[in-house]
Amino acid sequence: MRFRAGSFLFLLTILSPNLLQASEPSWIRVSSAHFSVLTNAGEKKGREVALRFEQMRIVFAQLFNKTRVNLPQPLDIIAVKSEGDYLRLVPPQNGKSDSLPGFFLSGEDRNYIVLDISADDSWRSVLHPLAHLLLNYNYPPTQPWFDEGFAEYFSSLRLDDKQAQLGGDPELALAWKQTLMGGAQPVRTSRSLTEILGAPAWLPVQDLFAAKHESANYIEGPHQTLFDAESWMIMHYLLNKDKLSETGTYFGLVEVQKMSVEKAIQQAYGVSPQQFQQNVKDYFHSLAPLFQAQDNAKRPDVTDAGGQTARIDVPVANVGASVQPIAEPVADALVQEMSLRIPERRDQAIQHLQTAAADEKNDNAIRHRALAWAFMTKKDFEAAREQIGRAAELDSHDFWVRYYAAFIKFKQAEGKTSFQGLSNMIQDLRLVLDASPDFAQAYDMLALARLEGGGINSALQSIGYAIQLAPRSQVYLLHKAQILMAAKKWDDASALLERLKSSSDNAVALQARQTLQDFPTIKKYGVLPERSQAPASPQLPADSLGDSEAAGDAEASPTPAPATPTYDKRKVEYLKGRLLAVDCAKPSAVLTVASGTRKLKLRTADYTALTLIGADQFSCDWKNMPVTINYKAGGRNDGDLVSLELH
């Protein structure tokens, strides 16, 4: 018996690791209050990544004294357990994979962060683009030096479980590379920002502040220009000397009042540009010994090398997270969905998704919604709609399926006078916003759909939410101007278009200038702009900051001019009454509506595309029902329906 018991324990000892490995899911999703991490590195590592991003968010909020930090686009974080896994995902750069242990993909519909979790503090490699993202969603439009300076300052962030440290030279973390030769000392591979600023000549501050966005360097990796270094030190000075309020005054003067840079500096900061720059230089020289100490002490295994000038309490005890197992086919589909966003990996990802979707055991809604996205990038809307239909059959509650269903209708309607499937699109977007209430892009699309349906007030409300969530979006502001014109708020629309005609977005600026030229005619006839007027409607997902191929095409060729808008010059009328009868002749219908002593015949060319409120679908059997309608009058007692609400 002792022999048998010992043999059993021996076998159990050998088999238990494999049994445990088989029982534990290889992929999990760790969700905190504001972030979600998909990982195959285990719960401990996944929690650490989620907590670090929560800490980053807290640091940003404290630096700008924010009680709310917007993230109006879904951000998906994928953290893989090994360098091998990571190298299969990282975007190739000139035939080689990026050496940084993390990368950021920015898109029109969502953003991605991918990390090699086997590397220490791999999250630090995405601090710079994350800083730009947070600024875009939580700070009014500024000048490039401000954005780049803050991104560099934020890139110096170091975190432990209790505290955040800020203020060191951000490039020192990227400026050292440990050789793999036995016991070799680290080797410097690039200059630090401190070295650059050690030179006697700086850019005149008025030239730095006047630099346009095209002049700024937003490419991730070591930033080694004088523009980057000087912007960093000015932001360092402003934050640590508590001068953000004066900086807000400065931006108001140059951006709104169009004051010259020189005069705005004098008025906002109370000193001349030359004295302002000297103050920044003196501040830098007072910190130089700290930066030098950090430079000398920097080694790959050092987490706090000195040279920090700010500390913020960010205890992880205040941050909770939940863990959910993710089935292997689902995790695989999610990873491939991200890979589609990388041009060099797109074809391989499409092939992988199609092969997996053909196997019923591995098929899921995520694979089909990802393929729908891929077909949309090619403008193959028929194939995209087919994939979304299949995804809806597998999971009708997936909000991305609903979003892409609406997006396909939206893109297909561009340049057309009618908007097919408008009611379904509005319903889909409402469900999307129920699941993701801060999704600015969905609010923008909902605003344009409501405008098309004649709901001007609700359109203004929706576009207001979109702008509140993404205050720097020039596209959303253009759409607001179009809705204001439909509401006949001419002065507000004109003032907004005057601002947009000098937009850094060329397509928006061109449309604003053309609309201002046509403004007298539009105002005279009370024109309701059609959707085809908007050149800057949501871009296809391929046109993203993370898509280097699309970005290169954008730089190589000018933005095409939008198509000439078409107008229905009839205004939208509002009426409450009673629906007496419906006469259907598929797909058209004529509704007889009584209001007081009036009786109107109102047509719809396609009742399946009519905007409905209070009913899921149109019925030819309706009669004697109270209704509210929006319509465009034909004669005195007839017209064309825009929307129908049943009570």
KOLLOGU-899957 format. One record per residue (C-alpha): x, y, z; residue in three letters. Coordinates in steps of 0.02 Angstrom, whole numbers, padded with zeros to 5 digits, always signed. Example, Ala and Ser with C-alpha at 12.3 -4.5 7.8 and 13.67 -1.06 7.14 Angstrom:
REM KOLLOGU-899957
+00615-00225+00390ALA +00684-00053+00357SER 
***
This chain:
REM KOLLOGU-899957
+00000+00000+00000MET +00143+00120+00041ARG +00222+00078-00128PHE +00059+00108-00220ARG +00027+00271-00128ALA +00203+00329-00165GLY +00186+00282-00348SER +00023+00376-00359PHE +00098+00532-00282LEU +00249+00518-00397PHE +00137+00508-00551LEU +00029+00651-00487LEU +00185+00758-00464THR +00237+00724-00644ILE +00066+00749-00720LEU +00000+00894-00617SER +00088+01035-00712PRO +00014+00972-00874ASN -00156+00950-00794LEU -00150+01126-00725LEU -00094+01194-00893GLN -00238+01106-00980ALA -00365+01172-00854SER -00307+01353-00862GLU -00360+01458-01013PRO -00215+01514-01120SER -00299+01683-01151TRP -00390+01795-01029ILE -00463+01970-01031ARG -00421+02080-00883VAL -00540+02228-00870SER -00516+02378-00757SER -00629+02530-00746ALA -00567+02608-00908HIS -00455+02480-00996PHE -00465+02303-01061SER -00313+02191-01085VAL -00313+02032-01189LEU -00164+01926-01138THR -00091+01751-01141ASN +00036+01792-01005ALA -00071+01749-00855GLY -00178+01846-00731GLU -00036+01929-00634LYS +00043+02006-00789LYS -00125+02054-00861GLY -00176+02142-00702ARG -00012+02236-00696GLU -00037+02305-00872VAL -00217+02359-00837ALA -00163+02443-00675LEU -00019+02535-00758ARG -00137+02609-00888PHE -00258+02661-00752GLU -00112+02748-00665GLN -00065+02837-00828MET -00243+02901-00841ARG -00237+02965-00661ILE -00071+03053-00694VAL -00141+03140-00848PHE -00296+03195-00751ALA -00191+03268-00611GLN -00071+03360-00728LEU -00217+03449-00812PHE -00330+03457-00659ASN -00463+03350-00745LYS -00604+03265-00651THR -00652+03169-00810ARG -00536+03096-00942VAL -00620+03055-01108ASN -00577+02903-01211LEU -00711+02919-01348PRO -00637+02782-01456GLN -00621+02602-01397PRO -00441+02560-01350LEU -00395+02376-01361ASP -00235+02319-01272ILE -00155+02154-01321ILE -00011+02095-01211ALA +00080+01939-01271VAL +00191+01832-01161LYS +00349+01815-01266SER +00460+01908-01388GLU +00424+01775-01519GLY +00236+01806-01506ASP +00267+01993-01516TYR +00380+01987-01669LEU +00242+01897-01764ARG +00129+02048-01733LEU +00239+02202-01736VAL +00233+02309-01895PRO +00390+02282-02001PRO +00496+02438-02021GLN +00603+02437-02179ASN +00603+02249-02181GLY +00642+02233-01995LYS +00531+02225-01843SER +00529+02373-01724ASP +00648+02349-01578SER +00532+02434-01453LEU +00430+02313-01347PRO +00264+02397-01387GLY +00174+02487-01527PHE +00019+02593-01552PHE -00107+02586-01695LEU -00227+02731-01719SER -00383+02709-01824GLY -00548+02793-01866GLU -00651+02664-01773ASP -00535+02607-01633ARG -00357+02612-01568ASN -00240+02469-01524TYR -00091+02448-01409ILE +00013+02289-01423VAL +00146+02246-01293LEU +00283+02118-01270ASP +00247+02083-01088ILE +00409+01984-01066SER +00504+02150-01075ALA +00511+02255-00917ASP +00392+02404-00919ASP +00348+02375-01102SER +00204+02499-01079TRP +00332+02641-01077ARG +00359+02619-01264SER +00182+02684-01300VAL +00181+02832-01181LEU +00216+02958-01318HIS +00070+02913-01435PRO -00043+02887-01284LEU -00005+03065-01228ALA -00056+03131-01400HIS -00215+03027-01391LEU -00264+03094-01220LEU -00230+03273-01275LEU -00336+03252-01431ASN -00485+03198-01327TYR -00465+03307-01174ASN -00384+03473-01221TYR -00436+03609-01343PRO -00338+03629-01506PRO -00163+03697-01477THR -00001+03721-01572GLN +00120+03579-01612PRO +00251+03631-01485TRP +00125+03609-01344PHE +00069+03436-01399ASP +00244+03373-01435GLU +00315+03451-01277GLY +00183+03367-01169PHE +00205+03199-01258ALA +00392+03205-01221GLU +00362+03255-01041TYR +00233+03116-01017PHE +00355+02993-01096SER +00469+03013-00946SER +00338+02929-00836LEU +00396+02791-00719ARG +00274+02695-00610LEU +00276+02580-00461ASP +00128+02520-00358ASP +00120+02680-00256LYS +00195+02825-00352GLN +00225+02904-00522ALA +00386+02995-00562GLN +00396+03124-00700LEU +00520+03247-00771GLY +00673+03148-00823GLY +00744+03153-00998ASP +00621+03042-01095PRO +00746+02995-01229GLU +00869+02918-01106LEU +00758+02765-01095ALA +00777+02743-01283LEU +00955+02805-01297ALA +01037+02654-01217TRP +01046+02478-01288LYS +01115+02332-01190GLN +01228+02221-01292THR +01212+02033-01277LEU +01400+02008-01265MET +01442+01936-01094GLY +01451+02073-00963GLY +01466+02214-01089ALA +01416+02389-01035GLN +01265+02472-01115PRO +01302+02566-01275VAL +01228+02736-01318ARG +01133+02731-01483THR +01066+02910-01496SER +01074+03083-01419ARG +00965+03131-01273SER +00859+03289-01268LEU +00972+03356-01132THR +01122+03346-01248GLU +01028+03438-01386ILE +00980+03579-01269LEU +01160+03592-01208GLY +01204+03675-01373ALA +01215+03866-01364PRO +01087+03899-01503ALA +00900+03870-01475TRP +00758+03904-01595LEU +00685+04078-01563PRO +00528+04046-01461VAL +00419+04146-01581GLN +00474+04033-01724ASP +00446+03877-01619LEU +00271+03933-01571PHE +00228+03978-01751ALA +00278+03807-01821ALA +00134+03718-01909LYS +00083+03538-01882HIS +00173+03486-02041GLU +00336+03540-01961SER +00318+03432-01806ALA +00390+03258-01796ASN +00258+03133-01741TYR +00353+02974-01791ILE +00375+02861-01642GLU +00548+02811-01585GLY +00692+02921-01527PRO +00651+03106-01549HIS +00812+03197-01583GLN +00767+03366-01657THR +00787+03536-01578LEU +00599+03560-01601PHE +00565+03407-01491ASP +00694+03452-01360ALA +00644+03634-01342GLU +00458+03594-01341SER +00491+03468-01202TRP +00584+03593-01095MET +00454+03730-01118ILE +00317+03609-01064MET +00428+03554-00918HIS +00442+03737-00867TYR +00255+03774-00887LEU +00198+03624-00787LEU +00322+03642-00645ASN +00302+03830-00633LYS +00112+03814-00635ASP +00088+03918-00792LYS -00045+03818-00884LEU -00177+03951-00851SER -00067+04082-00935GLU -00042+03960-01077THR -00230+03943-01097GLY -00238+04133-01110THR -00100+04129-01242TYR -00196+04004-01349PHE -00354+04107-01335GLY -00261+04258-01400LEU -00178+04172-01549VAL -00313+04046-01596GLU -00472+04146-01566VAL -00419+04329-01573GLN -00286+04295-01706LYS -00156+04397-01613MET +00026+04381-01666SER +00135+04258-01570VAL +00247+04396-01505GLU +00104+04502-01436LYS +00014+04350-01365ALA +00169+04294-01268ILE +00191+04470-01198GLN +00009+04484-01146GLN -00013+04306-01079ALA +00152+04283-00987TYR +00193+04465-00950GLY +00366+04456-01029VAL +00439+04475-01203SER +00471+04319-01309PRO +00659+04343-01279GLN +00637+04352-01090GLN +00518+04203-01092PHE +00648+04100-01182GLN +00784+04155-01063GLN +00675+04102-00916ASN +00657+03929-00993VAL +00845+03917-01024LYS +00884+03965-00845ASP +00760+03834-00786TYR +00844+03703-00896PHE +01017+03743-00830HIS +00953+03727-00651SER +00896+03549-00693LEU +01047+03497-00796ALA +01139+03416-00649PRO +00988+03305-00615LEU +00979+03250-00796PHE +01166+03216-00799GLN +01149+03109-00642ALA +01012+03011-00726GLN +01117+02991-00884ASP +01266+02926-00786ASN +01162+02807-00681ALA +01054+02739-00820LYS +01063+02550-00840ARG +00932+02430-00905PRO +00899+02363-00730ASP +00878+02534-00649VAL +00697+02587-00624THR +00728+02755-00539ASP +00887+02833-00603ALA +00860+03005-00529GLY +00830+03164-00625GLY +00644+03162-00585GLN +00562+03327-00540THR +00382+03278-00500ALA +00301+03139-00400ARG +00117+03093-00398ILE +00032+02967-00284ASP -00055+02833-00387VAL -00081+02682-00272PRO -00145+02528-00362VAL -00244+02479-00208ALA -00378+02599-00271ASN -00390+02513-00440VAL -00490+02353-00464GLY -00495+02231-00609ALA -00595+02079-00662SER -00534+01926-00759VAL -00628+01830-00894GLN -00566+01674-00985PRO -00563+01692-01175ILE -00580+01541-01288ALA -00435+01510-01405GLU -00536+01539-01567PRO -00603+01703-01499VAL -00430+01764-01445ALA -00359+01713-01613ASP -00495+01812-01704ALA -00463+01966-01595LEU -00276+01961-01631VAL -00306+01940-01818GLN -00431+02084-01814GLU -00289+02193-01750MET -00168+02126-01881SER -00285+02185-02018LEU -00240+02363-01969ARG -00058+02334-02018ILE -00044+02346-02209PRO +00103+02226-02219GLU +00006+02094-02123ARG -00168+02122-02194ARG -00169+01992-02333ASP -00104+01858-02217GLN -00234+01903-02085ALA -00376+01897-02213ILE -00321+01725-02270GLN -00308+01664-02090HIS -00481+01731-02047LEU -00563+01654-02200GLN -00483+01485-02168THR -00535+01485-01985ALA -00711+01545-02025ALA -00734+01395-02141ALA -00713+01280-01990ASP -00873+01277-01887GLU -00776+01239-01728LYS -00669+01395-01747ASN -00799+01510-01825ASP -00865+01660-01727ASN -00940+01832-01755ALA -00773+01920-01729ILE -00697+01836-01882ARG -00840+01896-01993HIS -00845+02073-01926ARG -00656+02082-01953ALA -00677+02021-02133LEU -00816+02150-02157ALA -00692+02285-02104TRP -00565+02218-02229ALA -00692+02222-02371PHE -00743+02399-02323MET -00563+02457-02345THR -00577+02393-02524LYS -00750+02476-02544LYS -00826+02305-02579ASP -00984+02345-02482PHE -01082+02197-02547GLU -00954+02075-02476ALA -00942+02179-02316ALA -01131+02173-02293ARG -01131+01985-02319GLU -00998+01963-02184GLN -01091+02076-02062ILE -01249+01976-02093GLY -01157+01816-02049ARG -01083+01899-01894ALA -01257+01955-01839ALA -01320+01776-01855GLU -01181+01718-01738LEU -01194+01861-01612ASP -01326+01995-01638SER -01277+02079-01473HIS -01099+02120-01527ASP -01094+02310-01534PHE -00955+02308-01665TRP -01070+02208-01779VAL -01203+02342-01756ARG -01078+02481-01785TYR -01011+02408-01948TYR -01188+02374-02008ALA -01224+02560-01987ALA -01056+02611-02060PHE -01086+02511-02219ILE -01253+02599-02247LYS -01169+02765-02211PHE -01031+02741-02339LYS -01148+02672-02472GLN -01260+02825-02455ALA -01119+02950-02494GLU -01158+03053-02648GLY -01338+02990-02660LYS -01496+03090-02638THR -01585+02952-02539SER -01527+02866-02383PHE -01575+02682-02389GLN -01598+02593-02224GLY -01594+02752-02121LEU -01709+02688-01984SER -01607+02529-01961ASN -01448+02631-01956MET -01516+02742-01817ILE -01572+02589-01719GLN -01400+02508-01738ASP -01312+02666-01680LEU -01423+02681-01528ARG -01376+02503-01479LEU -01192+02544-01508VAL -01204+02694-01392LEU -01294+02592-01260ASP -01142+02476-01258ALA -01010+02613-01280SER -01087+02778-01222PRO -00928+02880-01254ASP -00906+02828-01437PHE -00889+02997-01524ALA -00889+02926-01700GLN -01058+02843-01670ALA -01130+03008-01609TYR -01066+03094-01767ASP -01146+02965-01881MET -01307+02972-01781LEU -01311+03162-01800ALA -01298+03151-01990LEU -01429+03014-01997ALA -01548+03118-01891ARG -01516+03269-02000LEU -01561+03167-02154GLU -01719+03113-02066GLY -01770+03292-02027GLY -01732+03286-01840GLY -01628+03444-01832ILE -01635+03470-01645ASN -01587+03290-01608SER -01449+03304-01739ALA -01379+03457-01649LEU -01386+03364-01485GLN -01292+03213-01556SER -01156+03316-01641ILE -01137+03414-01479GLY -01098+03252-01387TYR -00971+03203-01521ALA -00881+03371-01508ILE -00882+03367-01319GLN -00797+03197-01324LEU -00673+03242-01462ALA -00651+03432-01456PRO -00513+03436-01587ARG -00609+03349-01726SER -00623+03470-01872GLN -00740+03348-01961VAL -00866+03353-01819TYR -00861+03543-01820LEU -00895+03544-02007LEU -01044+03430-01981HIS -01107+03546-01844LYS -01097+03693-01966ALA -01203+03595-02091GLN -01333+03556-01958ILE -01336+03739-01903LEU -01374+03789-02082MET -01516+03664-02088ALA -01582+03743-01927ALA -01566+03916-02010LYS -01445+03973-01875LYS -01349+04070-02006TRP -01238+04177-01893ASP -01178+04028-01792ASP -01147+03926-01949ALA -01053+04067-02034SER -00941+04099-01882ALA -00897+03914-01872LEU -00859+03902-02058LEU -00746+04055-02045GLU -00643+03961-01916ARG -00640+03802-02019LEU -00584+03883-02182LYS -00406+03888-02112SER -00415+03711-02039SER -00261+03600-02044SER -00375+03468-02121ASP -00367+03513-02306ASN -00532+03431-02351ALA -00623+03521-02210VAL -00543+03688-02255ALA -00592+03668-02438LEU -00772+03624-02397GLN -00785+03770-02274ALA -00722+03893-02405ARG -00840+03826-02538GLN -00989+03832-02420THR -00949+04011-02372LEU -00947+04058-02556GLN -01118+03978-02579ASP -01184+04046-02414PHE -01291+04188-02487PRO -01382+04065-02601THR -01402+03937-02463ILE -01471+04068-02345LYS -01589+04141-02475LYS -01671+03976-02519TYR -01668+03901-02345GLY -01573+03750-02409VAL -01561+03592-02306LEU -01388+03519-02342PRO -01390+03338-02398GLU -01265+03210-02333ARG -01172+03216-02499SER -01116+03390-02450GLN -00998+03321-02320ALA -00827+03279-02391PRO -00761+03235-02221ALA -00882+03100-02169SER -00804+02959-02069PRO -00657+02891-02166GLN -00639+02710-02215LEU -00549+02621-02074PRO -00393+02599-02182ALA -00364+02787-02182ASP -00289+02792-02008SER -00136+02861-01923LEU -00080+02685-01890GLY -00091+02637-02074ASP +00077+02688-02145SER +00026+02637-02320GLU -00128+02749-02318ALA -00029+02890-02237ALA +00101+02881-02373GLY -00033+02892-02507ASP -00108+03044-02420ALA +00059+03133-02423GLU +00094+03089-02603ALA -00068+03157-02675SER -00176+03307-02628PRO -00345+03281-02547THR -00475+03269-02686PRO -00607+03403-02691ALA -00778+03347-02631PRO -00917+03318-02754ALA -01033+03463-02789THR -01175+03450-02664PRO -01352+03420-02719THR -01493+03507-02629TYR -01676+03476-02602ASP -01730+03658-02580LYS -01889+03617-02489ARG -01888+03645-02303LYS -01942+03509-02182VAL -02118+03536-02112GLU -02180+03469-01945TYR -02356+03405-01916LEU -02458+03316-01782LYS -02612+03223-01838GLY -02696+03056-01864ARG -02645+02924-01989LEU -02806+02875-02077LEU -02744+02746-02203ALA -02593+02676-02294VAL -02594+02632-02478ASP -02444+02521-02521CYS -02372+02482-02691ALA -02207+02400-02646LYS -02087+02476-02608PRO -02179+02643-02612SER -02325+02697-02505ALA -02447+02843-02488VAL -02507+02890-02314LEU -02667+02988-02285THR -02646+03100-02133VAL -02777+03215-02058ALA -02732+03367-01954SER -02879+03475-01904GLY -02976+03512-02063THR -02828+03470-02175ARG -02803+03301-02258LYS -02632+03266-02335LEU -02568+03132-02453LYS -02387+03098-02407LEU -02275+02986-02510ARG -02123+02880-02472THR -02025+02803-02615ALA -01967+02657-02506ASP -02058+02626-02345TYR -01924+02503-02287THR -01801+02649-02281ALA -01920+02771-02195LEU -01864+02835-02025THR -01984+02761-01898LEU -02003+02804-01715ILE -02115+02700-01604GLY -02117+02548-01718ALA -01989+02419-01771ASP -02051+02407-01951GLN -02174+02488-02069PHE -02348+02413-02089SER -02468+02439-02234CYS -02613+02397-02116ASP -02597+02549-02004TRP -02753+02656-01987LYS -02833+02780-01868ASN -02673+02808-01767MET -02604+02968-01687PRO -02439+03016-01772VAL -02307+03151-01783THR -02226+03175-01953ILE -02087+03271-02037ASN -02114+03300-02223TYR -02068+03408-02371LYS -02219+03490-02449ALA -02260+03462-02632GLY -02421+03558-02651GLY -02540+03621-02520ARG -02604+03449-02472ASN -02467+03329-02526ASP -02283+03300-02502GLY -02141+03178-02468ASP -02119+03094-02299LEU -01956+03117-02204VAL -01998+03029-02042SER -02147+02953-01953LEU -02175+02936-01766GLU -02318+02830-01699LEU -02397+02865-01529HIS 
***
